[in-house]
Amino acid sequence: MQHPTAPAKTPLALRRCILLLAASTLPATPLHAEDGEDAENAPAFTLEGEYVLDIVGVAQGERSGVRHVDLLTLTGTLDLSAAAGWQGTELVGEVIAGTGREPNMLAGTLQGIDNAEVAQNRVKLYQFYLSKQFADAPLRVAAGFIDLNAEFYSNDAAGLLIAPAFGIGSELAATGPNGPAIFPSTALTLMVHVEPTPETYASLALVNAESGVLGDKGGIPAMLREGALMIGEAGFTRFGKLALGAWTYTNRQDDLRLLDPAGDPLRQRAQGGYLLLEVPIGTATQAAEPDTPAASLFLRAGISDGDTTPYSGGWQAGVLVNAPFPGRPDGQFSAGANQAYLTDKFRRNEADAGITRGRTETGFELTYADRLAPWLTLQLDGQYVVSSDHTPGARDGVIFALRFILTGAASR
């Protein structure tokens, strides 16, 4: 990081903006061959960049103030079909670098308020995996460091919302020795995805229970030292998306409160399941992309064992509206609500520490994003979090954010 006494150097955030602006002006080969075009003309390598800068104001919470969060993501994809003749095979690498001052330390919520926030400002190799799509079967196999939330427990209609609970349910996000293979650290994964029909799919993955990548403190943990996370999801996509998922760990985890006869935490089975529902409504006549739904409703719910994490379950629901304003084809509006259910064991532990917790933490969010230029999107966001902290003097969270998203791509 830049030393504060070196003003002559370009600030880190500005350097990242310049990098993305430069990438957006590079000549790029079309990412997909046109109809009738020889596949040999398809690019062998593509590089995509995204820089997110959030200015987050906490008007009410444990404390108030303004802090920033930023995240640079560079994703390179090598098409081995074009580069080496390995049909249906891709090598994907993704590097992230996040900085900022953790605005949730002001808000004091349990589930967080910004999905770009990181606890440690580090540059790391976030994803690196090989993917093979078989031509004679509806089967894709991937192995390497993979973002679990890109394949499981996700739906498109919730993607605009900034609160982390809309990315993956907290009852799963809080599991494992140091969290599952999701932002900001992935883990070695073997995944199989199959589509028996055009309207059905199933995915299975075996994931190292300890997350950690190159760039993390301690680096990559030993494979299966703490066992593995096994997760599966099956879905139906005729009218949108209806999916069911289940997960468990091969090794037992520490109970939050119970002790064995030796005085050590009792080991319990960490497991759970979830439901995803997304329903598109109508067609947005002014949207930039054809066949874009006018709106999409979503509902998600998950449960867990309640013995090994602070959360026994939770739900998220909301709507995504495309092109809500005339003349703004790239505009999107989203509203969402989420609620996490806290376990009795966690609440008793908090009471021992002098914190009185209710049974739930509930959040509400409104957000609007619009593309102002091919490389720039601006997003306005507001959140209200009904705190689980019932200790005298505790306050609900009121959060406002302004997000800048810069993107660029090049290929050859």
JOLIN-V72499 format. One record per residue. N is the residue number from 0. RES is the residue in one small letter. PHI is phi in whole degrees, 0 to 359 (NA if undefined). OMEGA is omega as a letter, one per 40 degrees, with the letter a starting at -180 (none if undefined). NEAR is the number of other ideal C-beta (glycine too) atoms within 8 Angstrom. Layout:
BEGIN
n->N res->RES phi->PHI omega->OMEGA near->NEAR
n->N res->RES phi->PHI omega->OMEGA near->NEAR
END
This chain:
BEGIN
n->0 res->m phi->NA omega->a near->5
n->1 res->q phi->291 omega->i near->7
n->2 res->h phi->284 omega->a near->5
n->3 res->p phi->296 omega->a near->4
n->4 res->t phi->264 omega->a near->4
n->5 res->a phi->243 omega->a near->7
n->6 res->p phi->293 omega->a near->4
n->7 res->a phi->288 omega->a near->3
n->8 res->k phi->277 omega->i near->6
n->9 res->t phi->291 omega->i near->6
n->10 res->p phi->303 omega->a near->7
n->11 res->l phi->303 omega->a near->9
n->12 res->a phi->300 omega->a near->10
n->13 res->l phi->293 omega->i near->8
n->14 res->r phi->300 omega->i near->9
n->15 res->r phi->293 omega->i near->12
n->16 res->c phi->298 omega->i near->11
n->17 res->i phi->299 omega->i near->9
n->18 res->l phi->300 omega->a near->11
n->19 res->l phi->291 omega->i near->16
n->20 res->l phi->296 omega->i near->11
n->21 res->a phi->296 omega->i near->9
n->22 res->a phi->297 omega->a near->12
n->23 res->s phi->289 omega->a near->12
n->24 res->t phi->263 omega->a near->6
n->25 res->l phi->291 omega->i near->8
n->26 res->p phi->295 omega->a near->4
n->27 res->a phi->235 omega->i near->8
n->28 res->t phi->284 omega->i near->8
n->29 res->p phi->307 omega->a near->8
n->30 res->l phi->288 omega->a near->8
n->31 res->h phi->228 omega->i near->5
n->32 res->a phi->293 omega->i near->8
n->33 res->e phi->288 omega->i near->6
n->34 res->d phi->303 omega->i near->3
n->35 res->g phi->85 omega->i near->3
n->36 res->e phi->282 omega->i near->7
n->37 res->d phi->297 omega->a near->5
n->38 res->a phi->300 omega->i near->8
n->39 res->e phi->295 omega->a near->5
n->40 res->n phi->277 omega->i near->7
n->41 res->a phi->293 omega->a near->10
n->42 res->p phi->294 omega->i near->11
n->43 res->a phi->276 omega->a near->8
n->44 res->f phi->221 omega->i near->11
n->45 res->t phi->234 omega->i near->11
n->46 res->l phi->234 omega->i near->11
n->47 res->e phi->238 omega->i near->11
n->48 res->g phi->232 omega->i near->15
n->49 res->e phi->218 omega->i near->10
n->50 res->y phi->237 omega->a near->16
n->51 res->v phi->249 omega->i near->13
n->52 res->l phi->235 omega->i near->12
n->53 res->d phi->249 omega->i near->16
n->54 res->i phi->255 omega->a near->9
n->55 res->v phi->247 omega->i near->14
n->56 res->g phi->249 omega->i near->9
n->57 res->v phi->261 omega->a near->16
n->58 res->a phi->281 omega->i near->8
n->59 res->q phi->206 omega->a near->8
n->60 res->g phi->171 omega->i near->16
n->61 res->e phi->300 omega->i near->7
n->62 res->r phi->218 omega->i near->8
n->63 res->s phi->240 omega->i near->7
n->64 res->g phi->157 omega->a near->8
n->65 res->v phi->236 omega->i near->7
n->66 res->r phi->222 omega->i near->11
n->67 res->h phi->244 omega->i near->11
n->68 res->v phi->225 omega->i near->18
n->69 res->d phi->221 omega->a near->14
n->70 res->l phi->212 omega->i near->11
n->71 res->l phi->255 omega->i near->14
n->72 res->t phi->234 omega->i near->12
n->73 res->l phi->241 omega->a near->10
n->74 res->t phi->237 omega->i near->11
n->75 res->g phi->248 omega->i near->11
n->76 res->t phi->236 omega->i near->10
n->77 res->l phi->257 omega->i near->10
n->78 res->d phi->277 omega->a near->12
n->79 res->l phi->285 omega->i near->11
n->80 res->s phi->295 omega->a near->12
n->81 res->a phi->282 omega->a near->9
n->82 res->a phi->278 omega->a near->8
n->83 res->a phi->222 omega->i near->5
n->84 res->g phi->79 omega->i near->5
n->85 res->w phi->271 omega->a near->7
n->86 res->q phi->301 omega->i near->6
n->87 res->g phi->73 omega->a near->8
n->88 res->t phi->244 omega->i near->11
n->89 res->e phi->229 omega->i near->9
n->90 res->l phi->245 omega->a near->10
n->91 res->v phi->242 omega->i near->13
n->92 res->g phi->230 omega->a near->9
n->93 res->e phi->220 omega->i near->12
n->94 res->v phi->247 omega->i near->10
n->95 res->i phi->234 omega->i near->12
n->96 res->a phi->217 omega->a near->10
n->97 res->g phi->241 omega->i near->14
n->98 res->t phi->225 omega->i near->10
n->99 res->g phi->132 omega->a near->14
n->100 res->r phi->235 omega->i near->7
n->101 res->e phi->51 omega->a near->9
n->102 res->p phi->297 omega->i near->17
n->103 res->n phi->293 omega->i near->11
n->104 res->m phi->295 omega->i near->8
n->105 res->l phi->278 omega->a near->12
n->106 res->a phi->290 omega->i near->13
n->107 res->g phi->73 omega->i near->11
n->108 res->t phi->276 omega->i near->13
n->109 res->l phi->281 omega->a near->9
n->110 res->q phi->266 omega->i near->11
n->111 res->g phi->93 omega->a near->11
n->112 res->i phi->231 omega->a near->16
n->113 res->d phi->218 omega->a near->14
n->114 res->n phi->282 omega->i near->10
n->115 res->a phi->255 omega->a near->12
n->116 res->e phi->285 omega->i near->13
n->117 res->v phi->236 omega->a near->12
n->118 res->a phi->278 omega->a near->5
n->119 res->q phi->234 omega->a near->5
n->120 res->n phi->277 omega->a near->7
n->121 res->r phi->220 omega->i near->10
n->122 res->v phi->266 omega->a near->6
n->123 res->k phi->214 omega->i near->13
n->124 res->l phi->276 omega->a near->11
n->125 res->y phi->283 omega->i near->14
n->126 res->q phi->231 omega->i near->13
n->127 res->f phi->199 omega->a near->8
n->128 res->y phi->210 omega->i near->12
n->129 res->l phi->252 omega->a near->10
n->130 res->s phi->236 omega->a near->11
n->131 res->k phi->232 omega->i near->9
n->132 res->q phi->258 omega->a near->8
n->133 res->f phi->279 omega->a near->10
n->134 res->a phi->286 omega->a near->6
n->135 res->d phi->261 omega->i near->3
n->136 res->a phi->206 omega->i near->5
n->137 res->p phi->282 omega->a near->6
n->138 res->l phi->227 omega->i near->9
n->139 res->r phi->233 omega->i near->10
n->140 res->v phi->237 omega->i near->11
n->141 res->a phi->224 omega->i near->13
n->142 res->a phi->216 omega->i near->8
n->143 res->g phi->138 omega->i near->10
n->144 res->f phi->271 omega->a near->13
n->145 res->i phi->232 omega->i near->14
n->146 res->d phi->289 omega->a near->11
n->147 res->l phi->301 omega->a near->16
n->148 res->n phi->287 omega->i near->11
n->149 res->a phi->286 omega->a near->6
n->150 res->e phi->244 omega->a near->12
n->151 res->f phi->227 omega->i near->11
n->152 res->y phi->56 omega->i near->13
n->153 res->s phi->218 omega->i near->12
n->154 res->n phi->212 omega->a near->10
n->155 res->d phi->298 omega->a near->8
n->156 res->a phi->294 omega->i near->12
n->157 res->a phi->268 omega->a near->16
n->158 res->g phi->289 omega->a near->9
n->159 res->l phi->280 omega->a near->9
n->160 res->l phi->290 omega->a near->11
n->161 res->i phi->269 omega->a near->15
n->162 res->a phi->300 omega->a near->15
n->163 res->p phi->302 omega->a near->12
n->164 res->a phi->299 omega->i near->13
n->165 res->f phi->279 omega->i near->14
n->166 res->g phi->274 omega->i near->11
n->167 res->i phi->209 omega->a near->12
n->168 res->g phi->301 omega->a near->15
n->169 res->s phi->296 omega->a near->14
n->170 res->e phi->293 omega->i near->16
n->171 res->l phi->262 omega->a near->14
n->172 res->a phi->299 omega->a near->12
n->173 res->a phi->267 omega->a near->9
n->174 res->t phi->264 omega->i near->15
n->175 res->g phi->85 omega->i near->13
n->176 res->p phi->300 omega->i near->6
n->177 res->n phi->214 omega->a near->7
n->178 res->g phi->92 omega->i near->9
n->179 res->p phi->287 omega->a near->12
n->180 res->a phi->280 omega->i near->14
n->181 res->i phi->227 omega->a near->13
n->182 res->f phi->309 omega->e near->8
n->183 res->p phi->257 omega->i near->8
n->184 res->s phi->220 omega->i near->14
n->185 res->t phi->262 omega->a near->13
n->186 res->a phi->211 omega->i near->15
n->187 res->l phi->299 omega->a near->9
n->188 res->t phi->220 omega->i near->17
n->189 res->l phi->241 omega->a near->9
n->190 res->m phi->232 omega->i near->13
n->191 res->v phi->233 omega->i near->10
n->192 res->h phi->234 omega->a near->12
n->193 res->v phi->229 omega->i near->10
n->194 res->e phi->236 omega->a near->8
n->195 res->p phi->302 omega->i near->7
n->196 res->t phi->225 omega->i near->5
n->197 res->p phi->298 omega->a near->4
n->198 res->e phi->245 omega->i near->6
n->199 res->t phi->225 omega->i near->11
n->200 res->y phi->206 omega->i near->10
n->201 res->a phi->211 omega->i near->11
n->202 res->s phi->229 omega->i near->13
n->203 res->l phi->227 omega->i near->9
n->204 res->a phi->214 omega->i near->16
n->205 res->l phi->245 omega->a near->9
n->206 res->v phi->236 omega->i near->14
n->207 res->n phi->304 omega->a near->13
n->208 res->a phi->296 omega->i near->15
n->209 res->e phi->265 omega->i near->12
n->210 res->s phi->278 omega->a near->14
n->211 res->g phi->160 omega->a near->11
n->212 res->v phi->226 omega->i near->14
n->213 res->l phi->299 omega->a near->7
n->214 res->g phi->110 omega->i near->7
n->215 res->d phi->287 omega->i near->11
n->216 res->k phi->295 omega->a near->5
n->217 res->g phi->95 omega->i near->5
n->218 res->g phi->69 omega->a near->8
n->219 res->i phi->274 omega->i near->7
n->220 res->p phi->288 omega->i near->12
n->221 res->a phi->298 omega->a near->5
n->222 res->m phi->294 omega->i near->6
n->223 res->l phi->63 omega->i near->8
n->224 res->r phi->299 omega->i near->8
n->225 res->e phi->249 omega->a near->9
n->226 res->g phi->86 omega->a near->9
n->227 res->a phi->223 omega->i near->11
n->228 res->l phi->264 omega->i near->17
n->229 res->m phi->249 omega->a near->12
n->230 res->i phi->220 omega->i near->12
n->231 res->g phi->220 omega->i near->11
n->232 res->e phi->215 omega->i near->13
n->233 res->a phi->229 omega->a near->10
n->234 res->g phi->213 omega->a near->12
n->235 res->f phi->232 omega->a near->8
n->236 res->t phi->238 omega->a near->10
n->237 res->r phi->297 omega->a near->4
n->238 res->f phi->252 omega->a near->6
n->239 res->g phi->151 omega->i near->9
n->240 res->k phi->200 omega->i near->10
n->241 res->l phi->228 omega->a near->11
n->242 res->a phi->219 omega->i near->11
n->243 res->l phi->236 omega->i near->11
n->244 res->g phi->225 omega->i near->14
n->245 res->a phi->214 omega->a near->11
n->246 res->w phi->211 omega->i near->12
n->247 res->t phi->201 omega->i near->10
n->248 res->y phi->255 omega->i near->16
n->249 res->t phi->288 omega->i near->8
n->250 res->n phi->261 omega->i near->8
n->251 res->r phi->288 omega->a near->7
n->252 res->q phi->249 omega->i near->13
n->253 res->d phi->294 omega->i near->8
n->254 res->d phi->293 omega->a near->13
n->255 res->l phi->295 omega->a near->13
n->256 res->r phi->221 omega->a near->7
n->257 res->l phi->285 omega->i near->10
n->258 res->l phi->243 omega->i near->9
n->259 res->d phi->274 omega->a near->9
n->260 res->p phi->303 omega->i near->3
n->261 res->a phi->277 omega->a near->5
n->262 res->g phi->90 omega->i near->5
n->263 res->d phi->268 omega->i near->6
n->264 res->p phi->302 omega->i near->9
n->265 res->l phi->293 omega->a near->9
n->266 res->r phi->268 omega->a near->8
n->267 res->q phi->234 omega->i near->12
n->268 res->r phi->279 omega->i near->8
n->269 res->a phi->270 omega->a near->15
n->270 res->q phi->201 omega->i near->10
n->271 res->g phi->183 omega->i near->15
n->272 res->g phi->206 omega->a near->10
n->273 res->y phi->207 omega->i near->14
n->274 res->l phi->231 omega->i near->11
n->275 res->l phi->235 omega->i near->16
n->276 res->l phi->221 omega->i near->11
n->277 res->e phi->223 omega->a near->13
n->278 res->v phi->231 omega->i near->9
n->279 res->p phi->282 omega->a near->9
n->280 res->i phi->231 omega->i near->8
n->281 res->g phi->63 omega->i near->7
n->282 res->t phi->227 omega->i near->7
n->283 res->a phi->280 omega->a near->10
n->284 res->t phi->290 omega->a near->6
n->285 res->q phi->257 omega->a near->8
n->286 res->a phi->294 omega->a near->10
n->287 res->a phi->292 omega->a near->7
n->288 res->e phi->257 omega->i near->5
n->289 res->p phi->293 omega->i near->4
n->290 res->d phi->60 omega->i near->5
n->291 res->t phi->282 omega->i near->11
n->292 res->p phi->295 omega->i near->11
n->293 res->a phi->297 omega->i near->11
n->294 res->a phi->204 omega->i near->11
n->295 res->s phi->223 omega->i near->13
n->296 res->l phi->266 omega->i near->11
n->297 res->f phi->220 omega->i near->16
n->298 res->l phi->217 omega->i near->10
n->299 res->r phi->226 omega->i near->15
n->300 res->a phi->210 omega->a near->11
n->301 res->g phi->216 omega->i near->15
n->302 res->i phi->227 omega->i near->9
n->303 res->s phi->219 omega->a near->15
n->304 res->d phi->297 omega->i near->11
n->305 res->g phi->80 omega->a near->10
n->306 res->d phi->256 omega->a near->10
n->307 res->t phi->244 omega->i near->11
n->308 res->t phi->226 omega->i near->13
n->309 res->p phi->291 omega->a near->9
n->310 res->y phi->244 omega->i near->16
n->311 res->s phi->268 omega->i near->10
n->312 res->g phi->166 omega->i near->14
n->313 res->g phi->177 omega->i near->14
n->314 res->w phi->214 omega->i near->10
n->315 res->q phi->219 omega->i near->16
n->316 res->a phi->212 omega->i near->10
n->317 res->g phi->174 omega->a near->15
n->318 res->v phi->217 omega->i near->11
n->319 res->l phi->241 omega->a near->15
n->320 res->v phi->247 omega->a near->10
n->321 res->n phi->262 omega->i near->12
n->322 res->a phi->48 omega->a near->16
n->323 res->p phi->287 omega->a near->8
n->324 res->f phi->243 omega->i near->6
n->325 res->p phi->302 omega->i near->4
n->326 res->g phi->80 omega->i near->5
n->327 res->r phi->238 omega->a near->10
n->328 res->p phi->294 omega->a near->8
n->329 res->d phi->263 omega->a near->9
n->330 res->g phi->288 omega->i near->13
n->331 res->q phi->219 omega->i near->13
n->332 res->f phi->240 omega->i near->10
n->333 res->s phi->218 omega->i near->16
n->334 res->a phi->230 omega->a near->9
n->335 res->g phi->211 omega->i near->14
n->336 res->a phi->227 omega->i near->11
n->337 res->n phi->218 omega->i near->15
n->338 res->q phi->215 omega->i near->11
n->339 res->a phi->249 omega->i near->15
n->340 res->y phi->260 omega->a near->10
n->341 res->l phi->270 omega->a near->15
n->342 res->t phi->283 omega->i near->13
n->343 res->d phi->298 omega->a near->6
n->344 res->k phi->295 omega->i near->12
n->345 res->f phi->296 omega->a near->13
n->346 res->r phi->295 omega->i near->11
n->347 res->r phi->291 omega->i near->9
n->348 res->n phi->298 omega->i near->10
n->349 res->e phi->295 omega->i near->10
n->350 res->a phi->298 omega->i near->10
n->351 res->d phi->298 omega->i near->6
n->352 res->a phi->269 omega->i near->6
n->353 res->g phi->91 omega->a near->5
n->354 res->i phi->248 omega->i near->8
n->355 res->t phi->268 omega->a near->8
n->356 res->r phi->253 omega->i near->12
n->357 res->g phi->281 omega->a near->9
n->358 res->r phi->277 omega->a near->7
n->359 res->t phi->220 omega->i near->10
n->360 res->e phi->238 omega->a near->14
n->361 res->t phi->235 omega->a near->10
n->362 res->g phi->233 omega->i near->15
n->363 res->f phi->232 omega->a near->9
n->364 res->e phi->217 omega->i near->18
n->365 res->l phi->235 omega->a near->9
n->366 res->t phi->210 omega->i near->14
n->367 res->y phi->222 omega->i near->10
n->368 res->a phi->231 omega->i near->13
n->369 res->d phi->212 omega->i near->11
n->370 res->r phi->275 omega->a near->10
n->371 res->l phi->269 omega->i near->6
n->372 res->a phi->206 omega->a near->5
n->373 res->p phi->304 omega->a near->5
n->374 res->w phi->248 omega->a near->9
n->375 res->l phi->226 omega->i near->10
n->376 res->t phi->237 omega->i near->11
n->377 res->l phi->245 omega->a near->11
n->378 res->q phi->228 omega->i near->15
n->379 res->l phi->254 omega->a near->10
n->380 res->d phi->216 omega->i near->13
n->381 res->g phi->223 omega->a near->10
n->382 res->q phi->225 omega->i near->15
n->383 res->y phi->231 omega->a near->11
n->384 res->v phi->243 omega->i near->16
n->385 res->v phi->281 omega->a near->9
n->386 res->s phi->292 omega->i near->12
n->387 res->s phi->278 omega->a near->11
n->388 res->d phi->281 omega->i near->10
n->389 res->h phi->258 omega->i near->8
n->390 res->t phi->296 omega->i near->8
n->391 res->p phi->308 omega->a near->3
n->392 res->g phi->97 omega->i near->4
n->393 res->a phi->289 omega->a near->8
n->394 res->r phi->231 omega->i near->8
n->395 res->d phi->293 omega->a near->9
n->396 res->g phi->264 omega->i near->15
n->397 res->v phi->236 omega->a near->11
n->398 res->i phi->230 omega->i near->17
n->399 res->f phi->234 omega->a near->10
n->400 res->a phi->216 omega->i near->16
n->401 res->l phi->238 omega->a near->10
n->402 res->r phi->247 omega->i near->14
n->403 res->f phi->253 omega->i near->12
n->404 res->i phi->236 omega->i near->12
n->405 res->l phi->252 omega->a near->14
n->406 res->t phi->229 omega->i near->12
n->407 res->g phi->202 omega->a near->14
n->408 res->a phi->208 omega->i near->12
n->409 res->a phi->213 omega->i near->10
n->410 res->s phi->209 omega->i near->11
n->411 res->r phi->201 omega->none near->6
END
